[in-house]
Every structure is written in structure tokens, then in C-alpha cells.
């Protein structure tokens, strides 16, 4: 069964450093998303991406965040200068689009900012 | 902003018992989704609901989309130990493709 793949599974970084989280969405999907989940809390929407541009973003997705689809298969989330409060599980998701969208999530990258 | 109120927060049940959890909102959603999350994993889609009043089953799971489009419930019948996990409801509004609003989750524990 096709699945969304995320790497790395864990990332530890120092405050102020840049991190790039990587995702390989399901191959025939057109819509890509990043969500995050702070420990013990609900999953929160960060950004959606379609046709090589951001289609929607939340208040969390400020200037420190950026997304890119550098080639036909990868979808990345970059945090330019990490803060302690960026520590969370980051989930990539993809969907085929259409009126009845179903999102399929990856297993996540656990980001720890020290 | 839009919020989903999910209850109960946690449940401790005996294997074989039926379980019910629900989500309500003051907002109308076009789609309701129920996900299960195992520790250290991403949410896995269980059931998707698209029409008001729709009742859908997936094995031992049954979910319904409320007539008002502001609520949904998920039932699990004859629970088994592997049902343990956190169950999230998620709503999607028409104008936000894929922008899911998640509930805070119901943590289910099943005693063998």
C-alpha cells in the first residue's frame, strides 16, 4: 500500500540552527501538507501546498518556516532559526484533492530543539 | 477560530466492551474524518464522512455525521487490545482543501 515517508524520524538541533524535514508524498497525490503536534496536544495545521505554491498557511507558519518541492518526489519543510517552542512532532500529509479529500499522514519527524 | 470539542478525553474499558466517543463544534464542516494514532506514529484514517446524516462502517467501527454538520460520533464494538491508541476527529471546511481542524483526541485504554 502506498504511504507517505518522512525522514529523519528524529532530529535534535540547537536553538538558532536551521533544520530541514523531508517527506516523500504518495506518488500520484497533488496536495501536500505539513502539520505539527506538540507533545500531548492536538495535531495543528501548518501549511498546504499545491501546484508548486502555498495554498494556505496557519498563524504558526511564520517567516521562519518555508516549504519546497525541489523535485518530483520530495516535499520539504525548512525552519530557518529554530526556537525551543518549535520542538514537536512534524507530520507530512498528502492527498489526491477533489471535493472529498482524504489525507494520508507520514509517521512524523520528532524535532527536539535544545 | 474553529474548534472541535472531543469527548471523552480518555476511556478505560474492558476487552469486549463497546466504546463511543464524539465531537461537536459550533462551526459547520463539509467533511468529518476519524483518525487513530498509535504512539510515535502518524494519524491513520479510519472513516471519512461527507454527507449530513451519513452513517458509515469500517469493520467494528461505525461513525455518523450529524444532521447539522456540527457533530459526529465514533463507535467501536467488541473492543480488542489493539484498539488502544488516541482517536482524533477532524473537520474540513469547504474553503480549505486539506486544512483539517483536529479535536484534542480520546485516549483509549483496553484491559485484556
Interface residues (C-beta under 8 A of the other chain):
Chain A: X4 X6 X31 X33 X35 X41 X42 X43 X44 X45 X48 X50 X55 X56 X58 X91 X93 X95 X97 X100 X101 X102 X103 X104 X105 X106 X107 X108 X110
Chain B: X31 X33 X35 X40 X41 X42 X43 X44 X45 X48 X50 X88 X90 X92 X96 X97 X98 X99 X100 X101 X102 X103 X104 X105
